[in-house]
């Protein structure tokens, strides 16, 4: 629930901090109430909220600038973002599931789960503005036009929805407009400052110099270039909203990947992805992860660096560079090739999640963990041989783990019961 709500909310707001403040106030305490550690609950919410910045429906912000830099339509950007965003959240859900099994946790009872039909009947009309905005953008209209229709439709939908508590009165409309104007100040100032940065990078040629030095330092080795670019994106993007951080990394470091032979769209997705992930990396002396303004503070804040690195292990955007078919790009992109890439990516992500959690049916052996890591790396690189090798390693590690689990099960059944 925390992951899905953060994905949907983040796809509209495009802000990790606003997403945590909106959804984290109830999802983090809920995760803690069923037994998840405060540190892991904070990491889950921060990672899920940050992932909203890469969701396809983040229509009003970075997606527009993607098209401006690359010279392609908004529809192409949205289609390209669908599979990577779903893989991102699939990796997060897998990691949460393994952590819950590791701790022996159970979900909520049925009486505590809201009824879907009742919720949709009371507030289902509030989903209509989202459909209108996305449909308007896919029709080729401007983001300003789509945003205006979204504002009008949400007001009308609130008036006709059966739940009277969500209706927009003139006072609420005025407050919403005032809050939106205040919120735009941060983006406006950031974009104004970034305009200066763009001029400096363009006039001094520092972007080309940086690209040349990184390529020379890494001996034009792609995986080393990706690691260096990842670190640069994280550092340059700290504290910036989605629009500002994308402009910064697109101007400074995306040419490095393009020069190294990476497809332009994949390069821009890579730099923006890690720029967005800077929201869950500790900002030195400022804040660890986006924090909601709630009466009950998140206790993982003092250990923000550990939170950030736990979140970092839940994401793996390098796969986009080696598998551009996941962006619906490339010469040989077809239905079967896309399905093949998605299946291998999901298997590789699950293997990486097992290795990261050090748990599957029980705690993994060091050799099993090593095999899962190597298999995940093999599945990232496209190619039939690497896919077969990765699959063979996963099967080998899985068989070893199952044999150990079956040997341990009879022993656990014969253990004396505890006196507690």
N, C-alpha and C positions, 0 to 999 in steps of 0.2 A: 504494500500500500504506500509506503514511504517513497519507494522508487517511482512508481507509476504517477503518484500525485506530483512529485517533484518534476518529472518529465513533462507532464502536461502544463503545469504552472510555468515552468521555465521556458517552455516553447513560446509562451505568450509574453512574458516579461523580459526574457533575455538577460536577466540580472541574477547572479548567483546569490548575492546578499539579500535581495528582495524575495527570492525564492525561499531561502532558509527562514526569513522572517515570516513568510506566509504559511509555509507547510511545516517548518521545523518546530514550531511552538507546540504542535500536538503529535507529530510523528516521533520526535526524539524521546519525549517522556513515555510514549507508548512502547517504543522499542526497549527502553530501559525497564518498563514494567513487566515485560515477559522474560527478562533475564539477560538481554544483551548488555555488554559492558558499556559504560558511558563513552569511552574512547571510540569503540567500534560504532556505536550509534551515531556519534557526531561525525565520524568518517563517512558513514553511509549517507547521511543527509547532505553533507558538504559535496560529496562526489555526485550524488543524484541531482542536486540543485545546479551544480556546475554543468552537468551534462545537458541541462535545458538550453544552454547557449549554443549547442550544436544541433539541436532539434530542427527539423526542416521548417517548422512553422514560425521560427524566429524571423518573421517577415520584415519587421520594421527597422532592423539594425544591420548586422553584419552581412546578411545575404544580399542586400542591395549593393553594398560596396564590393562584395565578391564579383558580382556581375560587372560593376564599373571597372575594376582592375583587369578582369579577364575578357571583357567584351562579349559576354554570353548572357542569355536571358535568365530571369529569376526562376522560371520553370525548370530549366536545366540544373540550376543550383539545388533546388528543392529535391528533384529526383535523385541527384547525386548524393544528397545528405541522408536519404532514407535508410539505406542499409548500414552505413557506419554508425548512425545514431542508435539503431536497433541492436547492433552488435555491442555497442558501449553499454547499453542497459542490460543486455543479456549477460555480459561479463559481470556486471554488478549484482544481478540477481543470483547468478551461480555462486559468487563469493559469499553472499549473505546466506544462501542455503547451506553451504558447506560449514560456515561458521555456526549456524544454528544447530546443525547435526553434531558438530564438534562439542558444543556445550550441552547437548541433549535438551534443547528447548522445544516447546510446543506452541502452536498458534492460539489465537483467541477462540473462546467457545462460541457456538452458534448464536447464543442469546445476546452476545456482545457485538455481533457483526450486523451492520445496517442492511436492510433489505434493499436490493438494487431497484426493484420495481417501485417501491415507495419513494425512494430518493428521486428517481427519474420522473415520476408523476408530479412530485412537488416542485422540482427545479430543473427538469429536463430541457425546458425551453431556453435556459441560459446557455446551452451548447450551440444554439442557432447562430449567434454572432460569429463564433469561431468558423463555422462552415461558410458563412457569407464572406468573411475576410479572405480565407484561403481560396475559395472559389473565385473571388474577384481578382486576386493576384494571378491565379492560373489562367484567367481570361485575358491577361496582358495589361490590366489596368495598373496605374501607378500606385505605389505604397501609400501616398497621401490620400488618394481617392478611397482605397481599401480601408485605411484607418478611419476615415470619416464615416463610411458606411458601418464599420464596426461600432463606433461610438453611438450612432443613431440606433442601430439594431439592438444593442445591449440595453439601452434605455427603454425601448419599446418592449423588448422581451421581459424586462423586469416588471413592467406594468401589467402584462397579461399572464404572468406566471401565477399558479395557485398559491405559492408561498408569499404571503404579504410582507414578510420580514426583509425580503431582498429588493423590494420595490424602490426605485430611484425617485426620491422626492426632489423638488427644486433645491432644497438645502443640500442634499447629498450630491446633486449634480454640480452645484457650485463648489463644494468641498473637493470633489473629484478633479474638476478643472484646475483648481488652485494647487492641489497636490501634484498634478501632472506638470504644471508650469514650474513648480519648484524642483521637481525631479529632473526636468530637462536642463536645469542650470549646470548640473555636474557634467552632463554630456557636452553641453555647449562649450564650457571652459576647456574641457579636455580636448575637444576637436580643434579649438582655436590654438591651443598649445601644440597640438600635433601638426597643424599647418606649418608652424615654424620649423618643426623637426623635418617635415618633408622637404621644405625648401633648403634646409641645411644639407640634408642627405643628397639632394639632387645637384646643388650647386658645388659642393665640395668633392663629390664623387666618393664619399666615404662608404657608400653601399657597395660599389664595385670593388673598392679596396678591401673591405671586409670579406666579400665573397672570394676574392683571389687569395687572401691570406688563409682563410679556413680551408679552401680546397688544397692549397699547397701544404698546409700543416698536416692534413689528414691523408696526403698522398692520393687524393681523389678516390678514397675508399668510401663507398656510399654509407655503410653502417656507421662509420666514424663521423662522417659529416652529419648524419641524422642525430647522433648523440650530442654533438657540439651545438647544432641548431636548436635542439630541444632545450638545452641549458640556456642559450641566449634568449629564446622565446619566453621561458619562465621568468628570467630576470627582467627583461624589458617590459613585460606585461603586468607586473605586480601592481595592484591597486587601480587598474584601469577598467572602465566598462567595456562591453563587448565591441562597440564600434571603434573606440579609441585604440584598444589593444590590437584589433585586426589591422587597422591602418598602419600602426607602428611596425608590426612584424611583416606585413605585406611589403612595405617599402624597404626594410632593412635586410631581412633574412630570406624571404622567399626567392629572390634571384639566385641565392646560393644553391638551393636545391634544383632550380631550373637549369642552372649552369652545369650541375652534376648529372643531368639527364633525366630528372624526375618530371613526370607530366605536370604541366602548369596547374591544373585543377587539383591534383593530388598534393602538390607542393603547398598551395594555399590552404588546403584543408589541414595539412600537417601542422603548419605554423600557427594557424588559428586555433587548432585543437589544443596544442600545448600552451598557447597564450591563454586560452580559457582555463586550462588546468592550473594556471598560476594562482587562481582563487583558492585552491586547497593546499597551497604550499605556504609555509610560514613566512609572513612578512616581517622582516627583522625589526623587533622592538615595537611593532604595531599590533597585528592581530594574527592569530593562527589560522582560523577558518572563519567563513562568514557566520556571524552570531545573531540569533534572533533576539529582539528586545523583549524578553519574557521575564516574569518575576523569578522563575527558576532557572538560574544560569546553567550552561552546559559545562560539566565538570572536566571535559577533555581539553578545555582551552589552555591550561597551563602546560599540557603536553602536546602542544600543537604540531611540533615537528614530527612526533611519532604518528599523530593523526594524519598529517600530510603524506608521509611515506606509506602508510597503510592505504590511503586513497590512491596513491600513485601506482601501487601494485595492482589495483583493480582495473586499470585501463591500459590499452596496448595499441595506440594509433599507428605504430610503425607498419601495421599490416596494410594500410591504405597505399603506402608507397610501393610495396612489393606486389600488391594485388589491385591495380587500378580498375579492374573489372567490377570491384565492389562499389565504385563510383559511377557505374554504368558508362565508363569511358574505355576507349581502346578500339583497335581495329577488329579484333576477333570476339567482340562482346555479343553473346547470344543468351538465350534462355538457359540452356544447359550449362554453359560456362559460368553464368552468374550463380545458378543453383550449386554447382560444384564448389565455387569459391565460398559461398555462404556456409555450406556444410563443413568444409575443411576449416574455415575460420571458427565456427562454433566449437568444433572438436578441439582445435588448438587452444581456444580460450578456456574451455573446460579443463583441459590438461594443465594449463598455466594456473588456473584457479585452485586445482588440487595441490599443485606444488607450492603455491603461495600460502594456502591454508595448512599445509602439512597434514592433511586429513582427507580421507574418502569414506570408507566404511569404518575405519579406525585410523590411528596415527600411521602415516606412511613411513616406510623404511627409507634410509638415505639414498639407497640405490634406486628405489621406485621414484622418489622425488626427482632425482637427477634425470631419469629416463623421461619423466613427464615434461621436464623443462626442455630437454633436447627435442622431444617430439613436438612441443609447441613451436619451437624455433623452426623446425623443419617444415611445419605446416604453414608458416608465414610465407616462406618463399614459394612462389608458384612453380608448378612443374609436377609431372606425373611421378617421377622418381622420388622427389622429396616428399610428396604426399604419401606414397606407399611406404617410404622409410619411416615417416612420422606415425602412420597408422600401425606399422609393425611394432614400433617402440611402445606405443600406447597399449596395444594388445599384450605385449610382454609384461609391461608394468602392471596392467590390470590383472593378468593371470597370477603374477607373483603376489599381488595384494589379496586377491580372492583366496588363494591357497593359505596364506597366513591367517586370514579372517576365519576360514573354516576350521583351521587347527585351533584357533583361540576360542571359538564358540563352545565346544564341548568342555573346555577347561573352565570357562566362565560359568557354565551351567552347574558344574560340580563344586563351585566354591561355596563355603558355608554362608548363610544369611547373616546380615549385620544385626546387632542388638539394638541399633537405633530405631 
